Amino acid sequence: MQDKPFKIFSGTKSRYFAEKVCNSLGCPLGNMIIEHFADGEFSVSYEESIRGRQVFLIQSTFPNSDNLMELLLMIDAAKRASAKSIIAVIPYFGWARQDRKDKPRVSIGAKLIADMLSTAGISRLITMDLHADQIQGFFDVPVDHLYGSGVFVDYMKTFNQENLVIATPDVGGTKRASAYAKFLGCPMVICYKIRKKANVISDMQIIGDVEGMDVLLIDDIVDTAGTMTKAAELMMQNGARSVRAIASHAVMSDPASERVENSSLNEIIFTDSIPYTKSCSKVKVLSVADMFANAILRVCNNESISSLYVV
């Protein structure tokens, strides 16, 4: 493997992803030690020189918060080791659902995380499928926002598209679903849901016709899978022929895998932005490591990344 002008390091929970990225780039994963103490604290140290280098730190910030803290310590250590620039590569940007004040006296978690990363010392952020595009504006550094559609569209070409209809499981995902529908040249329907509280849905209705159609549900995050499985059930009750789903981030908190297994879904397709470690015969995982590797090369060479956008 030839020496590159950059170094790639990984946090604990995203090492599987960083190894795929390094494999795609043909470079070794950087040597870094994370030492854990008896009380749960940990420290980060780079075991090789990064002085004057571009440093890419790969870590998704899904809960628990140790993943975020690990990334912050990695950024601080790189800054103190005189790295030329520090690029945080966060395939899944956690806390992104807290992106606005939807009621009085609540925090805006996504803005707080953005401030913490900027204060720690990042020069740039590379991430994928933020819960809301506007989160990019929370950062005072450049944000390269990638989309999972690059791998999803290739997989969609294997579907029978004659009776395909794109669906969004909630009104908030209308823009995302509309982009897919326009790209594929097929109709779109919307599920309108009313929540009692977080992760609990009281009512759901379909806007549009799905009778005799093959439905493809589009979302960015699947957490407890309550919305997705309820939407699939509703589609089948309204005469759909089959229901599939794609989502970028497999949060899949319990009992999500069980719900998907027992649902009307034929299959659900995720990216590997978060490690999916549970067991479900209906789950398929597509890797976005090559896309991130391509983005890293383009950042290093000061090239545009917009050509990576498919939808």
N, C-alpha and C positions, 0 to 999 in steps of 0.2 A: 504494500500500500504506500503510494507516494505521499509526501508531506504536503498538507494543505495549509493555506494562509489563515485558517480558522481552527478552533478547537470546539468539540462538542462534549458537553457533560450532561449527566442525567440525575434527577432525583430518584429516590428509591422506588416509588410506585409507577414511574414511567420508564423504567429501564428497558422493559420489553420493547417499547416503542422507539426509544433512542437507538437501540441495537439495530432495529430494522432500518432506521434513517441512515445510520453509519454504514450499514451493509449496502444501501442504495448509493451512497456517496463514495464508497470505497475508501473509507478512512476509519481509524480506530476510535473507539469511545474513550474520552479522556479519563485519566486516573484521578479519582476524587474519593476521599474517605468521609463518611458520616459516622461520627462516634456518638453512641448513645450512653447516657448516664442512668444510674439507678432510679432517679426521681422522674424520669421521662424526658428530661432535657436532652438536646443533642447539639453537636458542633460540626462545622464543615471545614475541611481543609483540602486544598488542591495539592496533589503530590507531583506536580510537574509545573514548569514555568509557563505562565500565560501573559507575561509582560509584553505589551505592544501587540497582542493578538486580538482578533475578533472572537468573542466567546459566545457560543449558543448554549443556553441552559434550557433543557427540555424537562418540563414538569407540568402535568395537568393539576389543577387546583380543586379537585373534587374533595368533599369531606372525607376523613376528618381534617381539621385545620392544620395538622402536622405537615400536610403536603404543601400548603401555602407557606408555612413558617420555614420549611426546608428550602423552598425556592428563595425566600427573602434572605436567608443566611448565605445561600450560594451566590446571590447577587452582591451582597455586602463583601463577602470574601474575595470575589473577583475584582471588585472595585479597589479593595485594599491591596490586591496583588498587581495593580497597574495594568489591567486589561485595557486595550485600546477602545473597544466598545463591547457592551453587554446586551445581547439580544435574548429576551425571554421568549421561549417557544412553548406556548400553552395550548395544546390541542383542544382541551376542554377548559374554558374559563369559568370556574366555579363562582357561585354567588351572583351570577348574572341575572337571575330572576328577580333580584332586589334592585331594579334599575330605575325606580321612580317612587314618589310618595303617592301611594294609592289610597291612603287614609291618613288622618292626623297622627303626629308623634311616632313616626316609624323611621328607621334608618334607611339610607340608600346604600346598601352593601357594596354594589358594583363600583360605585364612585369611590368608596373608602378603599377598596382593594386596589383600584387604579392609582390612587394617591400613595398608597403604601409601596407599590412597585416602583413608582416614579421616584419617591423619596429614597428608596433603597439604592437606586442608581441605574435603572435600565435605560438603554439608548433607543430601543425599538422593541415592539411586540409583534410576534407572529402568532395568530390564533385562527380558529376555525368556527364558523357558524355560531357567532354570538347570539344570545337569546334575542337581543335587539341591536340592530346596526348602530343605533345612536350611542351605544356604550363606547364606541371608538372616540367619541368626543369628550369622554371623561379623562382621556390621556393627553398629556402635553408633549408626548413623543410620538413619532410615526407609528402607525398601526397597519400591518399587512394582514388583511382579513381574508382568509381562504374559505372556500365553500366545498362541502362534501359532495356536491352535485357532480364533480369531476369523476368520482368513482361510481356514484349511483346511476348516472345516465348510461354508462357502459353496461351495467347490470340490467337496466330496464329494457335494453335492446333485445334481451332474451325473452321478454314477455310477449304474449299475443296482444298487439296494440289495437286490434280492430274494434274491440268494445271497451277500451280503456277509459276510465274517468279518474281524474285526480281529485282527491278530497282532502280537506283540512279538518282536523278534529276540534279546532276552536277558531273563533273569529280572528284572534291575534296572528294566526299563521296564514292568513289569506294572501298576503303579498308573496310569501315563499311558494305556496301552492300554485298561485297564478303564474309565477315565472316558469314552473315545470310544465303547466298546462299549455302555456304559449309555446314553449320550446318543442313539446311533443305534438302540438296541434290537436289536443283533445279537450273535451269539456271539463268543467270543474264544479264540484258541489261543496257546500260548507256545513259543518256541524256547529250548531249554536248551543253552548252549554252554560248552565248557571251553577256556580259553586256555592255550597253552604259555607265551607271553609277550605283551607289548603288541603289538597289531595282528596277532597270529598265533593262529588258532583250530585246535585239534587235533580237536575232535569237536562235533557239533551234532545234537540230536534234537528232534522236535516232540511237544508235549503237547497233544493234541486232534485233531480230525478236519477235514481241509480238502478232502476228495474232492468234486469238482463245484462248488467254491466259488470266488468271486472274493475273493482275499485282499488286504487292505490292511495293509501293515507300517507300524508307527508307531515312530519313534525321535526323539531330540532332536538328535543330532550324527551326521553321516556323515563319517568321516575318510578311511580308505583304501578304504571300501566293501566290505571283506572280509566282515564280518558280514552286511551287508544282502544282498549278492549270493549268499552261501552259503545264507542263509535262503530267498531266492527260489527257488534251485535245488532246495532240499529240499522246498518247497511244491509245486513242479511234479512232482517225483518221487513225491509222495504224492497225486497226482490233482487238484491245484488247476486251475481253469479259466483263471485269469489272476492275475497278481501285480503290484500297484502298491505304492509306498512314499511316505510323507511323512516329512519330517524338518525341524526348524526351522532348523538351521545347516549350511550347505554348506561344511564345512572342505575336503573333497574333495582331500586330498593325493594326489599321483601314487602309483600308477596308477589312482586311483578312477574317473575319467571313462572310461577304457578298459574297466575292469571292468564298469561300469554298461552301457556300450554293448554289450558282448558277453554280458550276463547274460540271465536269464529275465524280468527286470522289463519290464513294458509301459511304465511311466514312473515317474519319481521327482520329487516335488514339494518344493521348498525355499521358504524365505522369503529376502528380500534382506538379512538381518542381516549377512552377509559377502558381499563382491562375488564372484560366480561368473564367472570370466573365461575358463574353458576351454570346449571345444566338445564337446557330447554331445547327440544328437538326442532322447534320452529324458528330459532334464532340463527341468523347467518351474519358473520362479521366480515366486512371488507376493509382492507388496510389502506390508510391514507398516508403511509410513511413515505412512499415515493413522491407524492405531491409536496409534502413538507420538505423533503430532500431537495426537490427542484426549486422550491421557494428560497431555501437557504443559499443555494448556489446563485440564484438571481440577485439576492440581497448582497452577496459578496462581490458580484460582478457589476453592481449598480444597474441591473436590468429591470425592465417592467415585469410585474407579476400578474398583470390584468389578463394576459393571454392564457393563464391557468384557469380562468373563469369559464365555465361551460354554460351554466344557467344563471 
